[in-house]
């Protein structure tokens, strides 16, 4: 297969798709004001070609902060796309769509991946999707877009998760997740007084969550929202750690970007050597996939901000380009199989 990346800083979709011929699957990343216009225009240009899209910043060797960007797969793949609606209430109501698509595409764990863009309530959406994917052993990667909108096949949806099943006809596919954080000390916290609907942690080990965080890291209220770049929370999930970013201060509580429940066990994390970790990720992918046709990734908005502040974002994209054709978008939360994580990178590699 071949991966296409096109862009227009002015938001001209015709310029962004210049040179794109015979795509078999398309992903659209647009700005908030032109998203719906771009969705309709893309469908007119490439009718009946499976497509999904969201509001967000696309990237290849540079990040397209505004305007529009397009990623397309051409040759050697088959794909299908659809949406699960009412994701905040009952996404399982629409699971038959995914089940039918899995059969239609003859999905298998070795050569098929699910790519998804969500408007919110990610944990519930992923749990629902996983009920269908796990029967086939199909992996998932994706993320949350901005503005509460996604698109599928020329139609804009709110309160939905857009998904595509992509089958590599010429080799394997595999998903990866990169974590640039490691445990800080031996801190262990039991969460309580949580508000699941608003992702709020009220108390840690019986004390106000804000006070606990401030005392350990010696920061003020105003510094908490930037300190999370260095020290987010983590939730142990088997042999893995799910990162939980702090979104806001809510009185003496902390509002997060990921749901925390009463009795969840949390740890405190610290930023590791992200340059070395990136090199290790690239090395691992190269070892497991000596021949790669494409890599598509989702990088968290917080990683984008962190890397930009350290003048590393451009270098990061250049280093990732060593993998070959690398594209992606900046998300507001990352999806890896049935897990919703923050401040991470997830990707899919096509052989």
C-alpha positions as CSV (number, residue, x, y, z in Angstrom):
1,X,0.0,0.0,0.0
2,X,0.9,3.6,-0.3
3,X,0.1,6.5,2.1
4,X,-0.7,9.9,0.8
5,X,-0.5,13.1,2.8
6,X,-1.8,16.5,1.5
7,X,-2.3,19.8,3.1
8,X,-3.5,23.4,2.6
9,X,-2.7,26.0,5.2
10,X,-5.4,28.2,3.8
11,X,-8.1,25.5,4.0
12,X,-8.3,24.9,0.3
13,X,-9.4,21.2,0.0
14,X,-8.6,21.0,-3.7
15,X,-5.0,21.9,-3.0
16,X,-4.8,19.4,-0.1
17,X,-5.9,16.5,-2.4
18,X,-3.8,17.5,-5.4
19,X,-2.2,14.4,-6.7
20,X,-4.5,12.0,-4.9
21,X,-5.7,9.3,-7.3
22,X,-7.7,6.1,-6.7
23,X,-7.7,6.2,-2.9
24,X,-9.2,3.3,-1.1
25,X,-9.6,5.0,2.3
26,X,-9.4,8.7,3.3
27,X,-9.0,10.5,6.6
28,X,-9.8,14.2,6.9
29,X,-8.4,16.7,9.5
30,X,-10.0,20.1,9.3
31,X,-10.5,23.3,11.3
32,X,-13.7,24.0,13.3
33,X,-15.2,26.6,11.0
34,X,-14.7,24.7,7.7
35,X,-15.1,21.1,8.9
36,X,-18.6,20.5,7.5
37,X,-17.8,22.2,4.2
38,X,-14.7,20.1,3.8
39,X,-16.6,16.9,4.6
40,X,-19.2,17.5,1.9
41,X,-16.5,18.6,-0.6
42,X,-14.4,15.5,0.0
43,X,-17.4,13.2,-0.6
44,X,-18.1,15.0,-3.9
45,X,-14.5,14.6,-5.0
46,X,-14.3,10.9,-4.0
47,X,-17.8,9.5,-3.9
48,X,-18.3,6.1,-2.2
49,X,-14.7,6.0,-1.0
50,X,-14.7,5.0,2.8
51,X,-13.7,8.0,4.8
52,X,-13.6,9.3,8.4
53,X,-12.7,12.7,9.7
54,X,-12.5,15.0,12.7
55,X,-11.5,18.5,13.7
56,X,-7.8,18.5,14.5
57,X,-4.3,19.2,13.4
58,X,-2.8,16.7,10.9
59,X,0.9,16.2,10.5
60,X,3.6,14.5,8.4
61,X,7.0,16.2,8.7
62,X,5.2,19.3,10.0
63,X,2.1,20.0,12.0
64,X,-0.8,21.7,10.1
65,X,-2.2,23.9,12.9
66,X,-5.0,25.3,10.8
67,X,-6.4,24.8,7.3
68,X,-7.0,21.2,6.2
69,X,-5.0,18.0,5.8
70,X,-5.8,14.7,4.2
71,X,-4.3,11.2,4.8
72,X,-5.2,8.5,2.3
73,X,-4.3,4.8,1.7
74,X,-4.0,3.7,-1.9
75,X,-3.4,0.3,-3.3
76,X,-3.2,-3.0,-1.4
77,X,-5.9,-2.4,1.2
78,X,-9.6,-2.8,1.6
79,X,-11.6,-0.6,4.0
80,X,-15.1,0.1,5.3
81,X,-16.3,3.0,7.5
82,X,-19.3,3.7,9.7
83,X,-20.3,5.3,13.0
84,X,-21.7,4.3,16.4
85,X,-24.1,7.0,17.4
86,X,-25.4,8.2,20.8
87,X,-22.0,7.5,22.2
88,X,-22.8,9.3,25.4
89,X,-25.9,7.3,26.1
90,X,-26.0,3.9,24.3
91,X,-23.4,3.2,21.6
92,X,-24.1,-0.5,21.9
93,X,-27.4,0.2,20.1
94,X,-25.4,0.5,16.9
95,X,-22.8,-2.3,17.5
96,X,-24.5,-4.4,14.7
97,X,-22.9,-2.0,12.2
98,X,-19.4,-2.9,13.3
99,X,-20.2,-6.6,13.6
100,X,-21.5,-6.6,10.0
101,X,-18.4,-4.6,8.8
102,X,-16.1,-7.1,10.4
103,X,-17.7,-9.9,8.5
104,X,-17.8,-7.9,5.3
105,X,-14.1,-7.2,5.3
106,X,-13.2,-10.7,6.5
107,X,-11.2,-9.2,9.4
108,X,-8.4,-11.0,11.1
109,X,-6.0,-10.1,13.9
110,X,-2.9,-10.3,11.6
111,X,-3.9,-7.9,8.8
112,X,-6.8,-5.8,10.0
113,X,-6.9,-2.6,12.2
114,X,-9.7,-0.4,13.5
115,X,-9.0,3.3,13.4
116,X,-11.5,5.5,15.3
117,X,-12.2,9.2,16.0
118,X,-14.5,10.0,18.9
119,X,-16.5,13.0,20.1
120,X,-16.3,12.0,23.8
121,X,-17.3,9.4,26.4
122,X,-14.3,7.5,25.0
123,X,-14.0,4.8,27.7
124,X,-17.6,3.7,27.1
125,X,-17.1,3.8,23.3
126,X,-14.0,1.7,23.4
127,X,-15.5,-0.9,25.7
128,X,-18.4,-1.2,23.3
129,X,-16.3,-1.5,20.2
130,X,-14.0,-4.0,21.9
131,X,-17.0,-6.4,22.4
132,X,-17.0,-6.9,18.6
133,X,-13.3,-6.5,17.8
134,X,-12.1,-9.1,20.4
135,X,-13.9,-11.9,18.6
136,X,-11.6,-11.4,15.7
137,X,-8.6,-10.3,17.6
138,X,-8.5,-7.0,15.7
139,X,-6.5,-4.2,17.3
140,X,-7.6,-0.5,17.6
141,X,-5.9,2.8,17.6
142,X,-7.4,6.3,17.4
143,X,-8.2,9.4,19.4
144,X,-10.6,12.2,20.3
145,X,-11.2,15.1,17.9
146,X,-12.1,18.7,18.8
147,X,-15.5,20.4,18.5
148,X,-17.7,17.4,19.3
149,X,-18.0,16.4,15.6
150,X,-16.8,13.5,13.5
151,X,-17.5,12.5,9.9
152,X,-18.1,9.3,8.1
153,X,-18.6,8.9,4.3
154,X,-19.6,12.5,3.8
155,X,-21.9,12.8,6.8
156,X,-21.2,14.8,10.0
157,X,-22.1,13.3,13.3
158,X,-22.3,14.6,16.8
159,X,-22.2,12.4,19.9
160,X,-20.6,9.6,17.9
161,X,-17.5,7.5,17.3
162,X,-16.4,7.2,13.7
163,X,-14.5,4.1,12.8
164,X,-12.9,2.5,9.9
165,X,-11.7,-1.1,9.4
166,X,-8.6,-1.3,7.2
167,X,-7.3,-4.6,5.9
168,X,-3.8,-4.8,4.6
169,X,-3.8,-7.2,1.6
170,X,0.0,-7.3,1.5
171,X,1.1,-8.1,5.0
172,X,0.6,-7.6,8.7
173,X,-0.6,-4.7,10.8
174,X,0.3,-3.9,14.4
175,X,-0.6,-1.2,16.9
176,X,1.8,0.4,19.4
177,X,1.5,2.8,22.3
178,X,4.4,5.0,23.6
179,X,4.5,6.2,27.2
180,X,7.2,8.8,28.0
181,X,6.4,8.8,31.7
182,X,7.7,6.7,34.6
183,X,6.7,6.4,38.3
184,X,7.6,9.2,40.7
185,X,8.6,7.7,44.1
186,X,6.4,5.1,45.7
187,X,3.3,7.1,45.9
188,X,0.0,5.1,45.9
189,X,-3.4,6.8,46.1
190,X,-6.9,5.5,46.6
191,X,-9.3,7.8,44.8
192,X,-12.6,8.8,46.4
193,X,-15.3,11.4,46.2
194,X,-15.1,11.1,42.4
195,X,-17.6,12.5,39.9
196,X,-17.5,10.0,37.1
197,X,-19.6,12.1,34.7
198,X,-17.2,15.1,35.0
199,X,-14.0,13.1,35.5
200,X,-13.3,14.7,38.9
201,X,-11.0,13.3,41.6
202,X,-12.3,14.7,45.0
203,X,-9.9,13.0,47.4
204,X,-6.7,11.0,47.4
205,X,-6.1,8.8,50.5
206,X,-8.9,10.7,52.2
207,X,-7.4,14.1,51.7
208,X,-8.4,16.8,49.1
209,X,-6.8,15.9,45.8
210,X,-5.6,19.4,45.0
211,X,-3.8,19.7,48.3
212,X,-2.1,16.3,47.9
213,X,-0.8,17.2,44.4
214,X,0.4,20.6,45.5
215,X,2.2,19.4,48.6
216,X,4.1,16.6,46.8
217,X,5.2,18.8,43.9
218,X,5.5,22.1,45.7
219,X,3.3,24.0,43.2
220,X,0.6,26.7,43.4
221,X,-2.9,26.4,42.2
222,X,-1.9,28.3,39.1
223,X,0.9,25.9,38.3
224,X,-1.1,22.7,38.4
225,X,-2.3,22.9,34.8
226,X,1.2,23.1,33.4
227,X,2.7,20.8,36.0
228,X,0.6,17.9,34.6
229,X,2.9,18.0,31.5
230,X,5.7,16.9,33.9
231,X,3.7,15.0,36.5
232,X,0.3,13.4,35.4
233,X,-1.4,10.7,37.3
234,X,-1.2,7.0,36.2
235,X,-3.6,4.1,36.7
236,X,-2.1,0.6,36.7
237,X,-3.8,-1.6,34.1
238,X,-2.1,-5.1,34.3
239,X,1.4,-4.6,33.0
240,X,0.6,-1.2,31.5
241,X,0.0,2.3,32.9
242,X,-2.8,4.5,31.7
243,X,-1.9,8.2,31.9
244,X,-4.4,10.6,33.4
245,X,-3.9,14.3,32.7
246,X,-5.2,17.1,34.9
247,X,-7.7,19.3,33.0
248,X,-8.6,21.9,35.7
249,X,-8.8,22.8,39.4
250,X,-12.4,22.4,40.8
251,X,-12.3,23.8,44.3
252,X,-10.2,21.4,46.3
253,X,-10.7,18.7,43.6
254,X,-9.0,18.0,40.3
255,X,-10.8,17.6,37.0
256,X,-9.1,15.2,34.6
257,X,-9.3,14.2,30.9
258,X,-10.0,10.6,31.8
259,X,-12.6,9.1,34.1
260,X,-11.5,8.0,37.6
261,X,-13.7,5.9,39.8
262,X,-13.9,5.5,43.6
263,X,-11.3,3.0,44.9
264,X,-9.2,3.3,41.8
265,X,-5.5,3.0,42.7
266,X,-3.4,5.8,41.2
267,X,0.3,6.6,41.1
268,X,2.2,9.8,40.3
269,X,4.3,9.9,37.2
270,X,7.3,12.0,36.1
271,X,8.5,12.8,32.6
272,X,11.3,10.5,31.4
273,X,13.9,10.9,28.7
274,X,11.4,11.3,25.9
275,X,14.1,11.6,23.2
276,X,15.6,8.2,24.2
277,X,12.1,6.7,24.5
278,X,11.2,7.9,21.0
279,X,14.4,6.3,19.6
280,X,13.5,3.1,21.3
281,X,10.0,3.1,19.9
282,X,11.4,3.6,16.4
283,X,14.0,0.8,16.9
284,X,11.3,-1.6,18.1
285,X,9.1,-0.9,15.1
286,X,12.0,-1.4,12.7
287,X,13.0,-4.7,14.3
288,X,9.4,-6.1,14.2
289,X,8.6,-4.6,10.8
290,X,11.8,-4.5,8.6
291,X,9.6,-3.6,5.7
292,X,7.0,-0.8,6.3
293,X,4.6,0.7,3.9
294,X,3.0,3.2,6.2
295,X,2.7,4.4,9.8
296,X,-0.3,6.4,11.1
297,X,-0.2,7.8,14.6
298,X,-2.1,10.0,17.1
299,X,-0.1,12.3,19.4
300,X,-1.7,13.8,22.4
301,X,-2.2,17.6,22.4
302,X,-0.2,17.7,25.7
303,X,2.7,15.9,24.0
304,X,2.5,18.4,21.2
305,X,2.6,21.3,23.6
306,X,5.4,19.7,25.7
307,X,7.5,18.9,22.6
308,X,6.9,22.4,21.2
309,X,8.0,24.1,24.4
310,X,11.2,22.1,24.3
311,X,11.7,22.8,20.6
312,X,11.5,19.1,19.9
313,X,8.3,18.7,17.9
314,X,9.9,19.3,14.5
315,X,12.8,17.0,15.4
316,X,10.4,14.4,16.6
317,X,8.5,14.3,13.3
318,X,11.8,14.2,11.4
319,X,12.9,11.2,13.6
320,X,9.6,9.4,13.0
321,X,10.0,9.9,9.3
322,X,12.9,7.5,9.4
323,X,10.2,4.8,9.6
324,X,9.1,5.8,6.0
325,X,5.7,7.3,5.3
326,X,4.6,8.6,8.7
327,X,1.4,10.7,9.2
328,X,-1.1,11.4,11.9
329,X,-3.1,13.9,13.9
330,X,-3.0,15.7,17.3
331,X,-5.7,14.3,19.5
332,X,-7.4,15.2,22.8
333,X,-7.1,11.7,24.1
334,X,-5.6,8.5,22.6
335,X,-7.1,5.1,22.0
336,X,-5.2,1.8,22.2
337,X,-7.3,-1.3,21.9
338,X,-9.9,-1.0,24.7
339,X,-7.9,1.7,26.6
340,X,-8.5,5.4,26.7
341,X,-5.2,7.2,27.7
342,X,-3.8,10.7,27.9
343,X,-0.4,12.2,27.1
344,X,0.5,9.3,24.9
345,X,1.2,8.3,21.3
346,X,-0.6,5.4,19.6
347,X,0.1,4.2,16.1
348,X,-0.5,1.5,13.6
349,X,2.2,0.1,11.4
350,X,1.4,-1.5,8.0
351,X,3.9,-4.0,6.6
